[in-house]
């Protein structure tokens, strides 16, 4: 299957979501919303086009360094969000790929993000992370 758009999801309380236009090779959206709003957005996109979703899956993280108790508890909630996304996309029949945090360019400053992507609108760390999951991503044409 050929995809029209790639959707990037940075899971968490503030869900980052970005949409990459495969044909025109450009970002169409870089935003942050609540998880249920992001799911609605993905469903709407899937109804109108062939989409592929990439989301950061904290369950694939193998190194935590010197993380404190609060940070590890937050990681637990993000892991739960990743499971929710996996279940949701599977149930909806939307093709997806789970991405280990180490395999995404994360935590870019706004200036660096703008320089790399050309995106000039306001961003935050969550939606920038989502955008980097899809920016210039060459999606597989078939899944299976």
C-alpha positions in Angstrom: 0.0 0.0 0.0 1.2 3.5 -0.8 0.6 6.0 2.0 -0.5 9.6 1.6 0.5 10.8 5.1 2.7 9.7 7.9 1.5 10.6 11.4 3.9 10.9 14.3 2.8 10.6 17.9 4.8 11.5 21.0 2.9 9.8 23.7 2.2 11.3 27.1 -0.2 13.6 29.0 0.6 16.2 26.3 0.4 14.2 23.2 2.5 15.6 20.4 1.1 14.9 16.9 2.6 15.7 13.5 1.5 15.0 10.0 3.9 14.5 7.0 2.7 14.8 3.4 4.5 11.9 1.6 3.9 13.3 -1.9 4.9 17.0 -1.2 7.5 16.0 1.4 6.5 18.6 3.9 5.1 18.9 7.4 1.4 19.7 7.4 0.7 19.8 11.2 2.8 20.0 14.3 0.6 20.3 17.4 -0.1 19.1 20.9 -3.4 17.8 22.3 -4.9 15.4 24.8 -4.8 11.7 23.9 -8.4 11.3 23.0 -8.2 14.4 20.7 -5.1 12.9 19.0 -6.9 9.6 18.5 -9.9 11.4 16.9 -7.4 13.2 14.7 -5.8 10.0 13.6 -9.2 8.4 12.9 -10.3 11.4 10.8 -7.0 11.2 8.8 -7.5 7.4 8.3 -11.0 8.0 7.0 -9.8 10.4 4.3 -6.5 9.0 3.2 -4.0 6.1 3.5 -2.0 6.8 6.6 0.9 5.2 8.5 1.5 6.0 12.1 4.9 6.1 13.9 4.8 6.5 17.7 7.5 6.6 20.3 7.2 3.5 22.5 8.8 4.0 25.9 8.5 0.3 26.5 11.4 -0.1 24.1 13.7 2.1 26.2 16.4 0.0 27.8 18.4 2.7 29.6 17.2 5.0 32.4 20.5 6.4 33.7 20.1 8.3 36.9 16.4 8.9 36.7 14.7 9.7 39.9 11.5 8.1 41.3 9.2 10.7 39.9 10.7 10.4 36.4 10.4 6.6 36.5 6.8 6.9 37.6 6.2 9.2 34.6 7.9 6.7 32.4 5.4 4.1 33.6 2.5 6.3 32.5 4.1 6.9 29.1 4.5 3.1 28.7 0.8 2.7 29.4 0.0 5.3 26.8 2.2 3.4 24.3 0.1 0.3 25.0 -3.1 2.3 24.6 -1.9 3.5 21.2 -0.8 0.1 20.1 -4.2 -1.4 21.0 -6.1 1.5 19.4 -4.3 1.4 16.1 -4.5 -2.4 16.0 -8.3 -2.3 16.7 -8.8 0.4 14.1 -6.7 -1.5 11.5 -4.4 1.5 11.0 -0.8 0.4 10.1 1.8 1.6 12.5 5.4 1.3 13.7 6.6 1.5 17.3 9.8 3.5 17.6 12.4 3.2 20.4 13.2 6.6 21.9 16.9 6.1 21.0 15.8 5.8 17.3 14.3 9.3 17.2 16.0 12.7 17.2 14.4 14.2 20.4 14.5 17.2 22.6 15.5 19.6 19.9 15.3 23.3 20.7 12.8 25.4 18.8 15.5 27.1 16.8 17.2 23.8 15.8 13.9 22.3 14.9 13.0 25.3 12.7 16.4 25.2 11.0 16.1 21.5 10.2 12.5 21.3 9.2 11.7 24.9 8.0 8.6 24.8 10.3 8.1 28.4 11.4 5.0 28.1 13.7 5.1 27.7 17.5 6.2 24.3 18.8 6.9 22.6 22.0 9.1 19.7 22.9 6.2 17.2 22.6 5.1 18.1 19.1 8.7 18.6 17.9 9.5 15.0 19.0 6.4 13.8 17.1 7.5 15.7 14.0 10.9 14.2 14.1 9.3 10.7 13.9 7.9 11.6 10.5 10.2 14.4 9.0 11.7 13.1 5.8 10.6 9.6 6.7 10.5 7.2 3.8 7.7 4.8 4.7 7.5 1.2 3.6 5.0 0.8 0.8 3.7 -2.5 2.1 3.1 -3.7 5.6 3.0 -7.4 6.4 
